[in-house]
Amino acid sequence: MIEFDEDQWQINLPGNNQPQNYVIPTILLVGGLSAYNSTGFCSLFSNNLFNNLITSKPNEPLINGFGVQSFSLLSYGSAALVLSGFLFFSAFCNIGAGSIRFEKKNEQITIAFKGYPGKNERLFFSYSFRELQCIKILYAQTPVRTQSLFLVLEGSREIPLWSSQDPSKFTLSESFITNLGLEMGFDTEIVDRSKQL
């Protein structure tokens, strides 16, 4: 859950370790194992691991022998297992968790994110207040109403910070950004493209 801390002028961003991010990997894992079980390697050995879930007759594969259909479903099962493993790994490592800190004393904006394990496990970006043109909140309809926050730097470069579809956060973020602009002397801009359509 995103948090706005006005005491330290910091935004804490959640990572991938959210309950909803475990649903799709679980579906892919079950689907991949089912593809292996029904028409993959198990069809060669007439051994059905999930016989109660897939077939009504125990130890009877859906397809006898290893043919084209078995090969294709074995490929789909492999892809599903690899993708589910990657998504589970991203969730366990909490990829994307980080913070955005506005330091008035040093006149710096520090952005820190957690990346994949290795030399780039922690990603840091720092910008001076002098580089900042404004902080922009953008609303768009895609197909639900979405709020996005951007740092707009010199040369109209826009750095996306976060995006949310949770209406309960819209007012909180607007209040935080408005107060931040007043405290730090930033220009703030709110653009509602959903009303312009």
N, C-alpha and C positions, 0 to 999 in steps of 0.2 A: 504494500500500500504506500503510495506516495505521501510524503510528509513535508509540510512547510514549517520551517523553524524561524520565526521572526526574531528570536533572541540572538541567534548567531547568523542570521540572514543566510540560511542554508536550505537547499532542497534535497531531500533524501529520496532517491529513486529505487524502486523495487527491482529485483532481478528476475530471472526465469524460474526461481524456486517458488512458484505459486501453485495452489491446488489445481487450477484449471489447466495448467501446462502439463499435467500428468495424464489427462484424459486421452488425448490423441495418441501418445506413445503406447499407452496400455492397449488401445484398440488395434494399433499396428502390430504390437507384440502378439496378441491373441490371433489376429488374422494371419500373421506370418507363420506362427506355429501350426495353425489349422491348415495352411497351404502345404506345409511340409508333411503334416500328418496324413492329409487326405490323398494327395496325388504326387507327393515328392518322393523322398527316399522310402517312406513307409510302404508305398504301393509295391515296391520291389520285394519286400519281405513279408507282405500280407499281415502287417502289424499296425493296427490302428490305435494310437495313443488316446484319442478322445472319442472312442467308439460310441459312448452314450450321447455325446453332443452332436455328432455328425451323421452317423448311420444308425439305423435301427437294428442291424444285425452285427453282433460283435465279431471282431477280427476279420471283417470283410472290407477291403479297400474300395473306394468309389470307382477306381479305374484299375483294371488288371493289367499288369505290365507297365513298362516305362515307355511312354510314347510322347508325341508332340505336346499333348495337353499336359502331361505330367511335367515335362521340361519347362513349359511356359509358367505353370503355377509354382514350380520350384524356384524359378527366377523371380516371380512376384513375391514369394515368401522370403527369399533372400533380401530383396530390396526393402521389404517391410521391416525385417529384423534389423537391418543396418540403420535404417532411418529411425526406428524406435530407440535403438541404442544411442544414436547421436542426440535425440531429443531428451532422453533420460539423463545422459551425461551433462547436457546443457543445464537441465533443471537442477541436478545434484550440485553442480559447480556454481549455481546462482549467477550465471553469466548476465552481464548488463547491470548488475547492482552498482550503485555509485552515489555520488553527491555533487551538487553544484554549489559552490561557496562564493559569496560576494564579500570581499574584504575591503572595507572602507579605508583602513589605515594604510595598507599597501597599494590600494587602488588596483586590485587584481581580481579577476574572475577565474576561479580554479575549478576545472571539471575533471573528476576522477571516476573511471569505470572499471569494473572487473571484467577481464577478457578470459580467453582460454589459457589453461596452464602452459607455462613456457616463458620465454623472454618477454612476451607482451601480456603477461598476466594482469598487470595493472597499467591502465592507459591514463595518462595525465595530459591535460591541455590547460594552458594558462593564457589569458588575454588581459591586456591593460584596459582600464576604464577609457583611456583616450581613443582606443580602437573601436569602441562601442558607439554605434549611431543610436540604436534604440533596442528595447525588448518588445517583441511583437507576439501578441496572442492571436491566433488564427482559428476561426470556426469554419468548418466545412461540413457538408452533408454527403457522407460516403458509405453506405446509404443512411447510416445513423449519424446523428450530430456528433462531431469530433472536435475536440479542442487541442491545439498544438501550440507549443511555445518555441520561439526562435530568438536567438541572439543575432541582431543585424549589425554586422561590422562594416568598417570602411569599404567602399566599393560595392555596397549593397550585397555583401556576402551573407547568406543566412545559414546559421548553424542550428539544426533542429536539436532540441533538448529533450522533449518528451511529447507524447501524444496520449490523450485519454478520451474514452467514450463514456465515462462515468459522470453523469450530470451533477452528482453531489460534490464533485471536485471543482466544477467550473467556477462557482462563486468564490471558493477558497483560494484558487489560484489567481483569479482576477484581483482579489483583495490583497494577496501577498505581493503580486507584481506592482500594483499601484502604490502600496506602502513602500516597497523597495525602491521604486523610482523616486518617490519623495525623499526618502532617507539618503539615497546615494546620488541624487541629482541626474538620474537617467530619464530619457524620453521613453514613454511607453505608448504602444499603439495596439488597438484592438480592431481587427478586421473580421467581419462576419460575411463570408462568401455565400453562406446558405441563404441569406436574405437578399443577396444581389441577384440570385437566379430567378 
